[in-house]
Amino acid sequence: MKLNESLVSIIVPVYNVSTFLPKTVESLLRQSYKDLEVILVDDGSRDDTYKIAQILKKCDSRIRVLRNKKRYGPAVSFNRAMQKATGQFVTFMNPTDIASAYKIKKQVQFLRGNPKVVAVGTQCSIVKNGKYKEKTAFPKEHEQIYPTLLHGISMRFETALINRHLLPKDLIRFTTNTYPFIFSSLFLKMLQYGQISNLSQHLHTQFEDMSATYHKQDTKGRIASHIGLFVKSFTEHDYRPSIKAFLEPFTTPVRTMFR
């Protein structure tokens, strides 16, 4: 499949989010960067999510809707959408989050101006109980992101725009529904093909108290998953953070993006 060099594919897995989906999709359709497709994948919703997705599709030709026969989780939904996505650039959106109107434009401009960067994220505003809780201060440069990328504490993965032109055809594939490992294993593979950056602007709003898209793990489960992924990434992906950087989230209080 030949990629459209100017198109941005935005993939949104949706499950029982009928109340929030219109606002999320609206934030994508009002992007100042207009050359995009929004792929909604309904993961067996039991409410009116699929019906609303179909209504939204009729309102804007840039929306595409897929539907799973039953609930498989975001990994299968992402993989199905990736088979349909035709944009050179791709990003993944939580169905209850909001994107700034200039998010995609700024990210596309950055990637075109920095051909060695395979993915660029943004800063986030965190909302809980209807009030702003905090704003992130993720590092901007690859050298600062690299050591803790495995932990998912140096960027909000869903904000990242990926340049598929730098990657092998089938590299973007998801294998787990647990956050942040659903993304961190992918981003570790991408490190072999380019650098990773964050913009300094807060261009994404995360609503922390809304229903989570991803599965949670308890502390022991997260530690075990981190160690397992670290070993795999060390042997298969040539990921080489320092031991200090690897242990830091387990030994010091760190604000993470876990849900």
Phi, psi and omega in degrees: 000125179279132182276143174281117190292341180253351187276140173251123176263123179248116185256126184233107173282133184233138177210114177051050180235037184300327182289325188261336190302316181303319181292320179296312181295321178302320180294335178278320182289336180268015176300140176294336173272114191266341185276081183214161172232138179249115182255109178265128179242106179282122186262055178072038181300149179254358177254209183267017183303311182296320179299316180293321177300320179293322177296316179298322179300321180291338182276340183209123184292348180280352180268133174238144184234127173244158180219126175280147180292331176212178182280117178253339185104167185296330183299310178297320179298315177299315183295320177298315181294323179298331177291337181259339186293134183243002182279146173295330179252141180219146176216162184237130188240134171286135187290358177244009180260168183233136178255138174298151183297339183253006185301303185296319181300314181295323181289318178298316178299320180295313182295322179291330179274350181228079187294349178270353182266123182271337180206141178228128177259186178225171171283160184234148167257130183256125181245133176222134182055037177078004181235147177293124183267314181193168173237142183283159175225056180296147176296150183266326188269150181305318184297330179273333179283321188309311188299327184245018179299324180302325185277346183072029180246003179251001172193157171267106191303323182293343178279345190287136171257127187253136176266100183293341180299333182271355188247151170302154189308312188252023183290325182281099179212139185251142186232354180219156178259005185268132179268138005267007189294335176302329180257321188298324178295323177292315183292329176295322176294322182292337180302336180287346187243356179173176180271167179233135183226168171233142170283160181274344184277148176273099188242014183215135178244125179253126177265099190294330187268003177275166184301132182283146177278330190252160177285151178257158172231151174284177185301314180298320180295319179295317180298315179298319180293320178299313182295316179298316179291324178299314179298315181295317182291328179292320184274328187256333187241006177059038178275126188229063173284160176289156178300322179299315180294323180293322184275344187308311182296340180269348186244346180226152177293122181227135176284120180249176179254020179294147175250000000 
